[in-house]
Amino acid sequence: MINWFANHFFTVNPEIYLRIFLSMIMGAIIGYERSSKGKPAGIRTYSLISLGSTLIMVVSIFSLDYIVSQHTYNEQISIVNDPTRIAAQVVSGIGFIGAGIVYTTDLGKKVGLTSAAQLWATAMVGLTIGVGMYDIAFLTLICIIFIVKLVDWMHFMRNKRNFLKKKQYSNESPQKSNYHC
């Protein structure tokens, strides 16, 4: 039993394990930002999206090697491996999930656009890790967090300025008029 386990597990390139683990961590970082704001798609959703994207990319890249290794050299097999076909399906599938997040309130306000965009970008981070482009994935992670936090800060500063303006106008005493009725 132990020999069977040893022969069938952990026989892959260790870098694949790194890709899967790194994808989960980066997805969790992006998801934490959303869950800290009380959004329904949070750490679990973003981790799973990134992880799934990485897994499908790794499988599409390395599946040809696996299939060929299962055949003897006497057999003729004809396989064309194009990992970009599967990546294209991830892009459209995540777009479908993202569309389910976006809705319009009774007042006509669109809600969920940032969550949908981050979900889509998280899937792309997962695909990037799946290909093995760690530096690009990490840079993208930093950019995603920077964009969201920068806009949060800008909204905070605008609201603070508006609050101070309202307070300033409410503290001014009305000028007394000389005209009495």
N, C-alpha and C positions, 0 to 999 in steps of 0.2 A: 504494500500500500504506500509506504513512504517513497519507494523508488518510482512508482507511478506518478505521485505528486511532484517529485523532484524533476521528473522527465517532462512533465506537461506544464508546470508553472515556473515562473522566474527564469525562463530560457530566452527571453527577449532581451533586446538591447536595453541596458539600465536607463538610458536617456529617455526612453518612452515613459518609464515610471516618473521621472523628473517632470516630463511634459504634463502628465496628468495631474500630479500634485501641484505644480506651479499654476496650472490653469484653475484648479479649485481655489487656491489662495487668492489669485487676482480677481476671480469672480466674487469671492467673499468680500474683498476690499470695496469693490464697486457697490455690491449689495448693501454693505454696512451704511454707506452714505445715504442710500434710499430709505433703509429701515430706520435710520436715526431721525428721519423726517416723518415717520409714521406711514409711509407708503406701503401698499399691500405687497408689492414685489420687492423682496428684500434679500437678505443674505442667502437663504436657501435657493430662491429662484435664480439669482444671478450666478451662484456657484454651480448650480446644475446646468444652466445654459452654457456657461463657459466650459465646463467639464464635458458635456455632451458634444459640443463643437470640436473640442480637442480630440476626443475619442474618435469621432467620425473621420476627422482629418488624418489621424494616425493610422486608422484602419485602411483608409483609401490609399495612403502612401505605401504602407508596408504589406498590404494584402497580396500583392503580386509575388513578393518574396516568399510569403507563406504558402501560397498555392503551388508555386514552382517547387518548393522544397518537399511537397507531399507526393510528387510524381517522380518516377524513375527517369533516367536519362534516355531510355529506349522509347518512351512515349513521346509523341509529338503533340504539343499543346500550343495553341495560339491564343494569347491573351494580350489585350491592349489595356494598359493601366493609365487612366487619366484622372488624377485626384481632383482636378478642378471641377469635374462634373458633380461630384458629391458636395464640394464647397458651395457650388451654385445653388444646390437644393437647400443647404443650411440657410443661405441668405434669404431665399424666398419663404422658407418655413418660419424663420424668426420674424420676418415681416408680417406674416399672418398672425403670429402670437402678439406682436406689438400692436396690430390693429385692434385686437381685443381689449387692450389696455386703455386705448383712447376713447373717450366718450364726451358728450356735450351735456352740460348741466341745464337745468330749467331756465337759467338766465342767459343761455347761449355761450357760456364760457367753455372752452376746450380744456379738458383735464386729462393728464396722463401722457402728454407728448414727451416730456423729459424722460419719464420711465421707459417709454417705448424706444426712444432713441438710445438710452443707455443700455437697454436690453439687447438691441441690435449691435451696438458697439462691443458689448461684452461677448457676444457670439463671435464677432470678428477677432477679438483678442484670443478666444479659444482656438479658432482656426489658425491664427498666427503661431500660437504655441505649438499646435499640432504639427505644423510644418517645421518647427524648430528655430524660428526666428525670435529668440528670447528678448534680444535687445529692443526690437521693434514692438513686441508685446508690452514690455515694461514701459517704454516711452509712451505708448498709447494709454496704458493705465494711468500714468502720471497726467497726461493731457486730459483724460476724461474727468479725473478728480479735480484738476485745476480749473477746467471750464465750469463745472458745477459749483465749486466753492467760490470762484471769482464772481459768478452771477449772483450767488447768495449774498456775498459781501456787498455787491452793488445795490441789491434790493434793500439790504439792511441800512446802508448809508442813505438811500433815497427816503426810506420810511423815517429814519431818524431826523433828516433835514425837514421833512414835512411836519413831523411832530413838533419840532422846535419852532417852526413858523407859526403853527396854530397856537402854541403856547405863548409866543411873543404877542400875537394879536389879541389873545384873550386877557393878557396882563395889562394892556394899555387901557388907561381909564378914559372914558369918553370926555371930550372937551365940554366944559360948561358953557352954556349959551347965555348971553345977556338978555335974551328975549324970553319973557315968561308969559304964558298964556293964562 
